[in-house]
Amino acid sequence: MLQEVFDVIVTTLRMVVGITIIMAVFLLVSMGLSYLHGLYARGRGAAKGYTSLKTVTFGDESAVTANRFASVAAIVTIFLLWCIATGSSLIPTVLPPPFVGETEFEYTARNAQGDTDTATVFVQVYGSDAERPDKPESMPLGEGFAKNDYVQIVERRTKVLKAQNNDEGGKEDGYEVIEINGTPVTREETVPFGKGEIYMTKQGSLSVRPSTGLTMEALYLPPPEKVWSSFITLNKEGYQGVGLWENVFWSLIRVVIGFSLGCLFGIPLGFAMGLNSWLRGWFDPIVEFMRPVPPLALIPLVIIWFGIGEQGKISLLFLAALWIMTIAARAGVSGVNISKVHAAYSLGATRRQLLSKVILPNSLPEIFTGARVAMGVCWGTVVAAELVAAEKGAGKMIIAASKFSLTDIVIIGIIIIGVIGYGIDVLMRMAENKLVPWKGRG
């Protein structure tokens, strides 16, 4: 138990170090670009607009707007880091790539009689996307008991060479490989050679590992050009018999329906809880109990209740949005300035007028904020919802591709979901600015 906890702590600390390094690099680039942008802006004269007239802007939320240059620079920086990390052909080589090509090394063996002999191993390393090259038709084996050999290895992979099976007398007691390129080696020891390293196993075999470089393997993160090529193929041929945009369409339909149902029932429920103490007490335990339950935990129950059809998927998305919209509407009602309520009553407003003219308009900012959060949660849940025996959907495409380690298709699905989610969020912000122009103005 204690060892397991210790392992978790060590893993966490490693993650903290890795995340800190990544964030530090990203922020250093941001600081450098911010300085250059400041010099550029200073050279073009004083700032303009209402905000430039303010003497104090720190802490004033209305004075802080997104710098579009910073947004574009951040995207470009992420793209460049992606290219650098994967050794993309779109930019000059920054990190050393994995070795691909021909190399060789020599090993010295000692047989049972105590004689020594040297043999050469020719190594052919080929790319993971390339076809396996043909082996040479003939190769000099050597005159002694140690025979030359030839191995083919995929880049970043390891190949075990059993010299004892290749050499004369290699299976006799006393046979041993004692040197690699003139460097003494013993069992369970690693010896470097020009294009990689060689590890001698407990059984005396040689595990050849060519240099892997510092770039990431395409299995974990493919370069941008490979993702783009896969996107073109998906756009033309689809995946597993379903078109790319058909998958996206079905995911979008499910999210919109589930989100709409969540708003339809969540907003009135939140208003009721914010305006009536009995209903607040009646629904509060349910809402507060369900709010922290992740939608993924409800999948088994949804399958039992609704089966594996569309009803189950939409129900899961509905539950993901319902509690968020309920709490947002309740918070919006609770946040209405009481002086506005008193002013409305003093002018003779009825309860219906108070609800429609005061409470609803002043609750809309909170409701829109909740809607944006709920939409994001729904997009995150749609992948899990489409695990429930879906035949179409971006989430289904991502899950199916992950089973075959098709990382490029997984990344395409993630990017599409992110772009559509961001587009929906932009539309909702535009609608908020149009419908709630009084937000932040008291």
PAZAZA-823362 format. One line per 8 residues: number of its first residue (from 1); their letters; for each residue y negated, z negated, x negated of C-alpha. Coordinates in nm, 2 decimals, m for minus. Example, Ala and Ser with C-alpha at 12.3 -4.5 7.8 and 13.67 -1.06 7.14 Angstrom:
2
1 = as = 0.45,m0.78,m1.23  0.11,m0.71,m1.37 .
//
This chain:
442
1 = mlqevfdv = 0.00,0.00,0.00  m0.25,m0.10,m0.27  m0.15,0.20,m0.48  m0.22,0.43,m0.18  m0.56,0.27,m0.12  m0.64,0.31,m0.49  m0.54,0.68,m0.49  m0.77,0.73,m0.19 .
9 = ivttlrmv = m1.06,0.56,m0.37  m1.00,0.77,m0.68  m0.98,1.09,m0.48  m1.31,0.99,m0.30  m1.48,0.93,m0.63  m1.38,1.27,m0.76  m1.51,1.43,m0.44  m1.84,1.24,m0.48 .
17 = vgitiima = m1.87,1.37,m0.84  m1.79,1.73,m0.74  m2.03,1.73,m0.44  m2.30,1.57,m0.65  m2.27,1.84,m0.91  m2.29,2.12,m0.65  m2.58,1.96,m0.48  m2.76,1.90,m0.81 .
25 = vfllvsmg = m2.73,2.26,m0.91  m2.85,2.38,m0.57  m3.14,2.14,m0.57  m3.24,2.23,m0.93  m3.26,2.60,m0.82  m3.46,2.49,m0.52  m3.71,2.29,m0.73  m3.75,2.59,m0.97 .
33 = lsylhgly = m3.82,2.83,m0.69  m4.05,2.58,m0.51  m4.26,2.56,m0.83  m4.28,2.93,m0.86  m4.37,2.97,m0.50  m4.64,2.71,m0.53  m4.79,2.90,m0.82  m4.78,3.22,m0.62 .
41 = argrgaak = m4.93,3.06,m0.31  m5.21,2.89,m0.52  m5.30,3.22,m0.67  m5.35,3.37,m0.32  m5.61,3.11,m0.22  m5.63,2.81,0.01  m5.39,2.76,0.29  m5.49,2.86,0.64 .
49 = gytslktv = m5.42,2.74,0.99  m5.47,2.41,1.18  m5.23,2.22,0.95  m5.45,2.30,0.65  m5.73,2.11,0.80  m5.54,1.78,0.82  m5.61,1.52,0.55  m5.27,1.34,0.60 .
57 = tfgdesav = m4.95,1.54,0.66  m4.68,1.32,0.52  m4.50,1.16,0.82  m4.66,1.41,1.06  m4.36,1.60,1.21  m4.59,1.86,1.36  m4.72,1.95,1.02  m4.37,2.02,0.88 .
65 = tanrfasv = m4.25,2.37,0.95  m3.97,2.57,0.79  m4.08,2.76,0.49  m3.94,3.11,0.54  m3.94,3.19,0.18  m3.73,2.88,0.11  m3.49,2.98,0.38  m3.44,3.33,0.24 .
73 = aaivtifl = m3.42,3.19,m0.11  m3.15,2.94,m0.01  m2.93,3.21,0.14  m2.98,3.43,m0.16  m2.89,3.14,m0.39  m2.57,3.06,m0.20  m2.47,3.43,m0.22  m2.54,3.44,m0.59 .
81 = lwciatgs = m2.34,3.12,m0.65  m2.06,3.27,m0.45  m2.07,3.58,m0.67  m2.08,3.38,m0.99  m1.79,3.15,m0.88  m1.56,3.44,m0.79  m1.65,3.67,m1.07  m1.79,3.93,m0.83 .
89 = sliptvlp = m1.84,4.29,m0.96  m2.18,4.29,m0.77  m2.35,4.10,m1.06  m2.30,4.08,m1.44  m2.02,3.85,m1.56  m2.14,3.49,m1.59  m1.82,3.29,m1.60  m1.52,3.40,m1.81 .
97 = ppfvgete = m1.27,3.58,m1.58  m0.89,3.53,m1.60  m0.72,3.73,m1.87  m0.57,4.06,m1.76  m0.41,4.30,m2.01  m0.16,4.29,m2.29  m0.11,4.02,m2.54  0.18,3.87,m2.75 .
105 = feytarna = 0.29,3.57,m2.94  0.57,3.48,m3.18  0.81,3.20,m3.16  1.04,3.06,m3.44  1.39,2.94,m3.34  1.65,2.74,m3.53  2.02,2.81,m3.45  2.32,2.58,m3.46 .
113 = qgdtdtat = 2.38,2.67,m3.83  2.03,2.56,m3.93  1.90,2.92,m3.98  1.55,3.01,m3.86  1.43,3.34,m3.72  1.11,3.47,m3.56  1.08,3.69,m3.25  0.78,3.85,m3.07 .
121 = vfvqvygs = 0.72,3.82,m2.70  0.51,4.09,m2.55  0.31,3.97,m2.24  0.18,4.20,m1.97  m0.07,4.03,m1.74  m0.17,4.23,m1.43  m0.42,4.16,m1.15  m0.31,4.00,m0.82 .
129 = daerpdkp = m0.43,4.30,m0.63  m0.26,4.55,m0.86  0.09,4.70,m0.85  0.35,4.56,m1.08  0.34,4.78,m1.39  0.65,4.95,m1.52  0.84,4.79,m1.80  0.87,4.98,m2.13 .
137 = esmplgeg = 1.18,5.19,m2.15  1.26,5.08,m2.50  1.15,4.79,m2.72  1.27,4.69,m3.07  1.48,4.38,m3.04  1.46,4.26,m3.41  1.74,4.23,m3.67  1.79,3.85,m3.67 .
145 = fakndyvq = 1.95,3.62,m3.40  1.60,3.58,m3.24  1.54,3.88,m3.02  1.20,4.02,m2.91  1.13,3.99,m2.54  0.89,4.13,m2.27  0.74,3.94,m1.97  0.52,4.04,m1.69 .
153 = iverrtkv = 0.29,3.78,m1.53  0.04,3.79,m1.24  m0.30,3.67,m1.34  m0.35,3.29,m1.31  0.03,3.25,m1.27  0.30,3.11,m1.50  0.62,3.27,m1.62  0.91,3.08,m1.77 .
161 = lkaqnnde = 1.07,3.25,m2.06  1.42,3.13,m2.15  1.45,3.23,m2.51  1.79,3.06,m2.54  1.93,3.32,m2.29  1.79,3.61,m2.49  1.87,3.50,m2.85  2.21,3.52,m3.01 .
169 = ggkedgye = 2.37,3.17,m3.01  2.09,3.04,m2.80  2.33,2.84,m2.57  2.50,2.67,m2.86  2.42,2.30,m2.94  2.15,2.27,m3.20  1.96,2.58,m3.10  1.59,2.50,m3.06 .
177 = vieingtp = 1.25,2.67,m3.06  1.05,2.49,m3.33  0.72,2.69,m3.36  0.48,2.90,m3.16  0.26,3.13,m3.38  0.34,2.91,m3.67  0.24,2.59,m3.49  0.52,2.33,m3.46 .
185 = vtreetvp = 0.62,2.25,m3.10  0.85,2.00,m2.93  0.97,1.96,m2.58  0.71,1.87,m2.31  0.43,1.98,m2.54  0.17,2.25,m2.49  0.06,2.49,m2.76  m0.24,2.73,m2.72 .
193 = fgkgeiym = m0.22,3.09,m2.82  m0.48,3.36,m2.82  m0.48,3.45,m2.45  m0.35,3.13,m2.29  m0.11,2.84,m2.35  0.26,2.78,m2.37  0.43,2.47,m2.25  0.78,2.38,m2.37 .
201 = tkqgslsv = 0.99,2.23,m2.08  1.25,1.95,m2.11  1.52,2.21,m2.12  1.35,2.39,m2.42  1.23,2.70,m2.22  0.88,2.84,m2.27  0.64,2.83,m1.98  0.38,3.10,m2.05 .
209 = rpstgltm = 0.04,3.06,m1.88  m0.23,3.32,m1.95  m0.59,3.21,m1.96  m0.72,3.15,m1.60  m1.09,3.17,m1.69  m1.35,2.97,m1.50  m1.38,3.18,m1.18  m1.21,3.09,m0.85 .
217 = ealylppp = m0.90,3.26,m0.74  m0.93,3.50,m0.45  m0.66,3.29,m0.26  m0.92,3.01,m0.24  m1.24,3.20,m0.23  m1.24,3.58,m0.25  m1.55,3.76,m0.38  m1.81,3.90,m0.14 .
225 = ekvwssfi = m1.71,4.27,m0.19  m1.35,4.19,m0.09  m1.47,4.00,0.23  m1.69,4.30,0.31  m1.40,4.54,0.26  m1.18,4.33,0.49  m1.46,4.32,0.75  m1.48,4.70,0.75 .
233 = tlnkegyq = m1.10,4.72,0.80  m1.10,4.46,1.07  m1.38,4.64,1.25  m1.17,4.96,1.25  m0.82,4.83,1.30  m0.85,4.48,1.44  m0.60,4.21,1.35  m0.25,4.17,1.50 .
241 = gvglwenv = m0.33,4.44,1.76  m0.66,4.29,1.88  m1.00,4.42,1.79  m1.24,4.21,1.60  m1.51,4.21,1.86  m1.26,4.16,2.14  m1.16,3.84,1.97  m1.52,3.73,1.93 .
249 = fwslirvv = m1.59,3.82,2.30  m1.32,3.60,2.43  m1.43,3.31,2.21  m1.79,3.35,2.33  m1.68,3.37,2.70  m1.48,3.05,2.67  m1.77,2.87,2.49  m2.03,2.98,2.74 .
257 = igfslgcl = m1.81,2.88,3.04  m1.71,2.54,2.89  m2.07,2.47,2.79  m2.21,2.57,3.13  m1.97,2.35,3.31  m2.06,2.06,3.08  m2.43,2.11,3.16  m2.36,2.16,3.54 .
265 = fgiplgfa = m2.19,1.82,3.56  m2.33,1.63,3.26  m2.70,1.67,3.34  m2.69,1.53,3.70  m2.46,1.26,3.58  m2.70,1.16,3.31  m2.99,1.16,3.55  m2.80,0.94,3.79 .
273 = mglnswlr = m2.72,0.69,3.52  m3.08,0.69,3.41  m3.22,0.63,3.76  m2.97,0.40,3.93  m2.85,0.07,3.78  m2.52,0.07,3.99  m2.43,0.42,3.87  m2.53,0.33,3.52 .
281 = gwfdpive = m2.29,0.04,3.52  m2.02,0.24,3.70  m2.01,0.54,3.46  m2.13,0.37,3.14  m1.78,0.24,3.03  m1.63,0.59,3.09  m1.91,0.77,2.90  m1.92,0.53,2.61 .
289 = fmrpvppl = m1.54,0.53,2.59  m1.50,0.91,2.59  m1.81,0.99,2.37  m1.65,0.90,2.03  m1.31,1.06,2.12  m1.29,1.39,1.93  m1.20,1.69,2.14  m0.91,1.76,1.91 .
297 = aliplvii = m0.74,1.44,2.02  m0.74,1.56,2.38  m0.53,1.88,2.30  m0.19,1.73,2.38  m0.32,1.58,2.70  m0.49,1.91,2.80  m0.16,2.09,2.74  0.03,1.85,2.96 .
305 = wfgigeqg = m0.23,1.86,3.24  m0.34,2.22,3.24  m0.08,2.41,3.05  m0.14,2.67,2.78  m0.35,2.91,2.99  m0.73,2.96,3.00  m0.78,2.65,3.21  m0.67,2.43,2.93 .
313 = kisllfla = m0.90,2.59,2.67  m1.20,2.59,2.90  m1.13,2.23,3.00  m1.13,2.12,2.64  m1.46,2.29,2.58  m1.60,2.14,2.90  m1.50,1.79,2.79  m1.66,1.85,2.45 .
321 = alwimtia = m2.00,1.93,2.61  m1.99,1.70,2.91  m2.05,1.36,2.74  m2.31,1.51,2.50  m2.51,1.65,2.79  m2.47,1.33,2.99  m2.61,1.11,2.72  m2.89,1.36,2.65 .
329 = aragvsgv = m3.00,1.36,3.01  m2.97,0.98,3.03  m3.18,0.95,2.72  m3.44,1.19,2.86  m3.48,0.98,3.17  m3.50,0.66,2.98  m3.76,0.80,2.75  m4.02,0.90,3.02 .
337 = niskvhaa = m4.35,0.71,2.96  m4.38,0.45,3.23  m4.75,0.51,3.25  m4.68,0.86,3.38  m4.46,0.72,3.65  m4.72,0.47,3.75  m4.98,0.74,3.76  m4.77,0.96,3.98 .
345 = yslgatrr = m4.71,0.67,4.23  m5.08,0.59,4.23  m5.15,0.95,4.34  m4.90,0.91,4.63  m4.60,1.10,4.48  m4.27,1.06,4.66  m3.94,1.00,4.48  m3.85,1.37,4.50 .
353 = qllskvil = m4.19,1.47,4.36  m4.16,1.21,4.09  m3.82,1.35,3.99  m3.93,1.71,3.99  m4.28,1.68,3.86  m4.26,1.39,3.61  m3.90,1.29,3.52  m3.74,1.63,3.49 .
361 = pnslpeif = m4.02,1.79,3.28  m4.04,1.50,3.04  m3.66,1.49,3.01  m3.63,1.86,2.92  m3.69,1.81,2.54  m3.40,1.56,2.52  m3.18,1.79,2.73  m3.25,2.09,2.51 .
369 = tgarvamg = m3.17,1.89,2.20  m2.85,1.78,2.36  m2.77,2.13,2.46  m2.81,2.26,2.11  m2.58,1.98,1.98  m2.33,2.05,2.26  m2.32,2.42,2.19  m2.25,2.35,1.82 .
377 = vcwgtvva = m1.97,2.12,1.91  m1.82,2.38,2.15  m1.82,2.64,1.88  m1.64,2.39,1.65  m1.40,2.31,1.92  m1.32,2.67,2.02  m1.10,2.71,1.71  m0.89,2.41,1.82 .
385 = aelvaaek = m0.89,2.52,2.18  m0.75,2.86,2.08  m0.47,2.69,1.90  m0.32,2.63,2.25  m0.12,2.96,2.26  m0.42,3.19,2.27  m0.35,3.56,2.23  m0.72,3.65,2.17 .
393 = gagkmiia = m1.02,3.48,2.02  m1.19,3.43,1.69  m1.03,3.09,1.65  m0.68,3.24,1.70  m0.76,3.51,1.44  m0.87,3.24,1.19  m0.56,3.03,1.25  m0.32,3.32,1.23 .
401 = askfsltd = m0.48,3.45,0.91  m0.46,3.11,0.75  m0.08,3.10,0.80  m0.06,3.41,0.58  m0.32,3.28,0.33  m0.56,3.56,0.42  m0.87,3.38,0.31  m1.09,3.68,0.35 .
409 = iviigiii = m1.02,3.71,0.72  m1.07,3.33,0.76  m1.41,3.36,0.60  m1.50,3.66,0.82  m1.42,3.45,1.13  m1.62,3.16,1.00  m1.92,3.37,0.92  m1.91,3.54,1.26 .
417 = igvigygi = m1.88,3.21,1.45  m2.17,3.07,1.24  m2.39,3.37,1.29  m2.34,3.38,1.66  m2.38,3.00,1.68  m2.71,3.03,1.49  m2.82,3.31,1.71  m2.76,3.11,2.02 .
425 = dvlmrmae = m2.94,2.81,1.87  m3.24,3.04,1.80  m3.24,3.16,2.15  m3.23,2.81,2.29  m3.52,2.71,2.06  m3.72,3.01,2.19  m3.64,2.91,2.55  m3.74,2.55,2.47 .
433 = nklvpwkg = m4.07,2.66,2.33  m4.13,2.88,2.64  m4.01,2.63,2.90  m4.12,2.31,2.74  m4.46,2.38,2.57  m4.56,2.02,2.61  m4.29,1.89,2.38  m4.44,1.65,2.12 .
441 = rg = m4.78,1.64,2.28  m4.75,1.32,2.47 .
//
